[in-house]
Structures are given as structure tokens and as C-alpha cells.
């Protein structure tokens, strides 16, 4: 799974990197410990509203959304905290994701993400519960480029608010995961589905409403593209935040 990631790029940088034509009216602060239910950036290709007659039929937007997908039919938005990841193998079968896979696909920009390795070798440090202490690793593009994670988004309307209230709509996302490959598999058996730039347009294309065809465009990260190193266990606590979280762990 992917349960934490780092995202420090500002709006202007993301607008340039993803060739965005519509940006949000506010910026998110750099976040080195993005956790479920937090606000994050998402890149989407959408048709503009009826008032935007002079705009292209499809435009690329950078939106601010909440991590943890809430299906449109959900009775309680709290379900989103349990729907932060969608497995690529079943995304077109699960009712919560099937429609979004066909019609509402997005990219979630990141610097990198965290996974926790549970050591099995004899003599490994043991935690309070008597189990080996998990070691967090930071996994990121070795060349420093942006990590674009494949995602799905949904809109949920709060029935307790009047329809004209802009706060009555909640925009949420989930990250698609796949089997980890190469050396990353020894850290954790799952990883985000990372989308390379040449795949962005095909993945985002709202004209493609065949979910299975869209998912077939995704390919696992090429061996060697992602690098990983251990980092401080400070990342375990979501209250900790700052660039020191992605610094390589040094021996005392």
C-alpha cells in the first residue's frame, strides 16, 4: 500500500511540469508527511463548465482534493479514511472504484513516498509489542523528477447542506497500487502505480471511458528508475513534518 508520501512542489512548478491551464486559487504548503484525509494536489483533464464557451473542449486542471476516496453513494464521508489505495488488479471490479476508473482518473504529484520494511533477520531490533521494529524507507525518482502516481477521484455531496453551498461537495482521491518490482519488493510487496510523462495524456483522457483499456495503459516503473534509502522513524508520527524526514538515515 501507499500510506504516506512527500509533496513539496509549489503550484507554479506543478503548472509548468504538467502543462496545466487551470490552477487553484490557493497554494498548499510543502508537506513531507502527507497522510490520509489531508488535502493534496491532483492533476485532471476535464471538460470546462457551460459558462466557459471560449475554452478548449478539454483542459488540464491542478485541483486541491482530499486523500481518501468517498464514493458518491456513501452515507458517511468517514469511509474515505479506509479507501486511500485501490489495487490495480481489481480496480475495474470493485463498485467503489469501477466508475471512477472509467470516467475520473487523475495524477497525484509527489516527490516520493514512504514504505516500512519489517526485518526478518536474527537480532533485528524489537519494538514494544515484541515484533521487529519496522524501518521506514523513502522511495523517489533517482533523477529527482516528479513522481506522478495514478489515481482516481470522486465527488460526494453532503445531504445536510443546501445544493447551492459550495462546501456541500467533497472532492476525494485514491492512489492505485501495483506489485512492487525490482529491489523495492524487498521493502514492501506493493507500491503506487507510477505514470511516466509519455503516459499522462492517455491516462487522463476523459474521452476514454473504457476503464480496462485505461488501466492497460499503465506499466510498472522501470527497474532502476526509483531509488530507496532508510529514513528516520520520526515519519511514523504525522505531527512531524519537514525536509529532515526525507534525509538519509545516518549511523550514530
C-alpha positions as CSV (number, residue, x, y, z in Angstrom):
1,X,0.0,0.0,0.0
2,X,0.9,3.7,-0.1
3,X,0.1,5.4,3.2
4,X,2.4,8.4,3.3
5,X,4.2,10.5,0.8
6,X,6.1,13.7,0.4
7,X,5.0,16.6,-1.8
8,X,7.0,19.8,-1.7
9,X,6.5,21.3,-5.2
10,X,4.5,24.5,-5.3
11,X,1.6,25.4,-7.6
12,X,3.8,27.3,-10.2
13,X,6.2,24.4,-10.5
14,X,3.4,21.8,-11.0
15,X,1.6,24.1,-13.5
16,X,4.8,24.0,-15.6
17,X,5.7,20.4,-15.2
18,X,2.2,19.1,-16.0
19,X,1.3,21.8,-18.6
20,X,-1.7,22.9,-16.5
21,X,-4.1,25.5,-17.8
22,X,-6.3,26.0,-14.7
23,X,-4.7,26.3,-11.3
24,X,-6.3,26.5,-7.8
25,X,-6.8,29.9,-6.2
26,X,-4.7,29.0,-3.1
27,X,-1.5,27.1,-2.5
28,X,-0.8,24.0,-0.4
29,X,2.2,24.2,1.9
30,X,5.1,21.8,1.3
31,X,4.3,18.6,3.1
32,X,6.9,15.9,3.8
33,X,4.5,13.7,5.7
34,X,1.3,13.6,3.6
35,X,-1.2,11.3,5.3
36,X,-4.8,10.1,4.6
37,X,-7.5,12.7,4.8
38,X,-5.1,15.6,4.1
39,X,-5.5,18.0,1.2
40,X,-3.3,17.2,-1.8
41,X,-2.8,18.3,-5.4
42,X,-4.3,16.3,-8.2
43,X,-3.9,16.7,-12.0
44,X,-7.1,16.1,-14.0
45,X,-8.2,16.6,-17.6
46,X,-11.8,17.8,-17.6
47,X,-14.4,19.5,-19.8
48,X,-15.0,23.1,-18.7
49,X,-18.4,24.2,-17.5
50,X,-21.1,25.7,-19.8
51,X,-20.0,29.3,-19.0
52,X,-16.5,28.7,-20.4
53,X,-17.5,28.8,-24.1
54,X,-14.2,30.1,-25.4
55,X,-12.1,27.5,-23.7
56,X,-10.8,24.3,-25.3
57,X,-13.1,21.3,-25.1
58,X,-10.8,19.6,-22.6
59,X,-8.5,21.5,-20.2
60,X,-5.9,20.3,-17.7
61,X,-6.5,21.4,-14.1
62,X,-4.5,21.3,-11.0
63,X,-7.0,20.8,-8.2
64,X,-6.9,20.6,-4.4
65,X,-8.6,17.4,-3.2
66,X,-8.7,15.2,-0.1
67,X,-6.9,11.9,0.1
68,X,-9.2,9.0,0.8
69,X,-11.9,8.3,-1.8
70,X,-15.5,8.7,-0.8
71,X,-17.9,7.0,-3.3
72,X,-20.8,9.2,-4.5
73,X,-23.2,6.7,-2.9
74,X,-21.6,6.7,0.5
75,X,-23.7,7.7,3.5
76,X,-20.8,8.8,5.6
77,X,-17.6,10.5,4.3
78,X,-15.6,8.9,7.0
79,X,-15.3,5.8,4.7
80,X,-12.6,7.7,2.8
81,X,-10.0,7.0,5.5
82,X,-10.2,3.3,4.6
83,X,-10.1,3.9,0.8
84,X,-6.7,5.5,0.3
85,X,-5.5,2.8,-2.1
86,X,-7.1,0.9,-4.9
87,X,-5.4,-2.3,-6.2
88,X,-4.8,-2.1,-10.0
89,X,-5.7,-5.8,-10.3
90,X,-9.3,-5.2,-9.1
91,X,-9.9,-1.5,-9.7
92,X,-12.4,-2.3,-12.5
93,X,-14.3,-4.8,-10.4
94,X,-14.8,-3.0,-7.1
95,X,-18.1,-1.0,-7.0
96,X,-16.3,1.9,-5.2
97,X,-13.7,2.3,-8.0
98,X,-15.3,0.9,-11.2
99,X,-17.0,4.1,-12.4
100,X,-14.1,6.3,-11.4
101,X,-11.7,4.1,-13.4
102,X,-13.8,4.6,-16.4
103,X,-14.5,8.3,-16.1
104,X,-12.5,10.1,-13.3
105,X,-8.8,9.4,-13.5
106,X,-6.1,11.7,-12.1
107,X,-2.4,12.0,-11.3
108,X,-1.2,12.8,-7.8
109,X,2.2,14.6,-7.9
110,X,4.8,13.7,-5.3
111,X,8.5,13.9,-4.6
112,X,8.5,10.4,-3.3
113,X,6.7,8.0,-0.9
114,X,7.4,6.0,2.2
115,X,7.2,2.3,2.9
116,X,8.0,0.3,6.0
117,X,10.3,-2.7,6.0
118,X,9.8,-5.3,8.6
119,X,13.2,-7.1,9.2
120,X,13.3,-10.8,9.5
121,X,16.9,-11.4,10.1
122,X,18.0,-12.7,13.6
123,X,19.0,-10.0,16.0
124,X,16.8,-7.3,14.4
125,X,15.6,-4.5,16.9
126,X,12.4,-5.4,18.6
127,X,9.6,-3.0,19.5
128,X,7.2,-2.8,22.4
129,X,4.9,-5.5,21.1
130,X,7.8,-7.9,20.7
131,X,7.8,-7.7,16.9
132,X,10.7,-6.5,14.9
133,X,10.7,-2.7,14.6
134,X,9.7,-1.6,11.1
135,X,12.2,0.7,9.3
136,X,10.8,3.4,7.1
137,X,12.3,3.9,3.6
138,X,11.9,6.9,1.3
139,X,11.4,5.9,-2.3
140,X,11.8,8.5,-5.0
141,X,12.8,9.0,-8.7
142,X,16.6,8.7,-8.8
143,X,16.9,11.6,-11.2
144,X,14.9,14.0,-8.9
145,X,11.9,14.2,-11.4
146,X,8.3,14.5,-10.3
147,X,6.6,11.2,-9.2
148,X,3.1,11.1,-10.8
149,X,1.0,8.5,-9.0
150,X,-2.0,7.1,-10.8
151,X,-5.2,7.9,-9.0
152,X,-9.0,8.0,-9.2
153,X,-11.3,10.8,-8.0
154,X,-14.9,11.1,-6.9
155,X,-17.4,13.8,-5.9
156,X,-19.6,13.4,-2.8
157,X,-22.4,15.7,-1.9
158,X,-23.2,16.4,1.8
159,X,-27.0,15.9,2.0
160,X,-27.0,18.0,5.2
161,X,-26.0,21.2,3.2
162,X,-28.1,23.0,0.6
163,X,-27.1,22.2,-3.0
164,X,-26.0,25.7,-3.8
165,X,-23.5,25.7,-0.9
166,X,-20.0,25.2,-2.4
167,X,-18.9,23.4,0.7
168,X,-21.6,20.8,0.1
169,X,-19.3,19.0,-2.4
170,X,-16.3,16.9,-1.3
171,X,-13.7,16.0,-3.9
172,X,-11.6,13.0,-2.9
173,X,-9.0,10.7,-4.4
174,X,-7.4,7.3,-4.1
175,X,-4.0,6.0,-5.2
176,X,-3.7,3.0,-7.5
177,X,-1.2,0.4,-6.3
178,X,0.6,-2.5,-8.0
179,X,3.0,-5.2,-7.1
180,X,6.4,-3.9,-6.2
181,X,9.2,-4.8,-8.6
182,X,13.0,-4.9,-8.6
183,X,14.7,-4.1,-5.3
184,X,11.6,-2.3,-4.0
185,X,9.9,-5.7,-3.4
186,X,12.2,-6.5,-0.6
187,X,10.9,-3.4,1.3
188,X,7.2,-3.9,0.7
189,X,5.2,-6.0,-1.8
190,X,3.1,-3.1,-3.0
191,X,3.9,0.3,-4.5
192,X,2.0,3.2,-6.1
193,X,1.4,2.8,-9.9
194,X,3.8,5.5,-11.2
195,X,2.9,7.1,-14.5
196,X,5.7,8.3,-16.8
197,X,5.2,11.6,-18.7
198,X,4.6,9.9,-22.0
199,X,1.6,8.1,-20.4
200,X,0.0,11.2,-18.8
201,X,-2.3,12.2,-21.6
202,X,-3.6,8.7,-22.3
203,X,-4.3,8.0,-18.6
204,X,-6.1,11.3,-18.1
205,X,-8.1,11.4,-21.3
206,X,-11.7,11.7,-20.2
207,X,-12.9,10.7,-23.7
208,X,-11.7,7.1,-22.9
209,X,-14.5,5.7,-20.8
210,X,-13.3,2.1,-21.0
211,X,-11.8,1.5,-17.6
212,X,-10.0,-1.7,-18.6
213,X,-8.4,0.0,-21.6
214,X,-7.3,2.9,-19.5
215,X,-5.7,0.7,-16.8
216,X,-4.0,-1.3,-19.5
217,X,-2.0,1.9,-20.4
218,X,-0.3,1.8,-17.1
219,X,3.0,-0.1,-16.8
220,X,5.2,-0.7,-13.6
221,X,8.1,1.6,-13.0
222,X,11.2,0.6,-15.0
223,X,13.9,-1.1,-12.9
224,X,16.4,1.4,-11.5
225,X,14.1,4.4,-12.0
226,X,13.3,4.6,-8.3
227,X,15.8,4.8,-5.6
228,X,15.3,3.9,-1.9
229,X,17.1,4.6,1.4
230,X,16.2,4.3,5.1
231,X,15.0,7.5,6.9
232,X,14.2,8.5,10.5
233,X,11.3,6.9,12.3
234,X,10.1,10.4,13.0
235,X,8.0,10.0,9.9
236,X,5.9,7.4,11.8
237,X,4.2,10.4,13.6
238,X,2.1,12.5,11.3
239,X,2.8,15.5,13.5
240,X,6.4,15.5,12.4
241,X,6.9,17.4,9.1
242,X,9.9,18.9,7.3
243,X,12.6,18.1,4.8
244,X,14.6,16.3,7.5
245,X,12.1,13.4,7.1
246,X,13.5,12.6,3.7
247,X,17.1,12.8,4.7
248,X,19.0,9.5,4.5
249,X,19.4,7.8,7.9
250,X,23.0,8.1,9.2
251,X,24.7,5.7,11.6
252,X,25.4,7.2,15.0
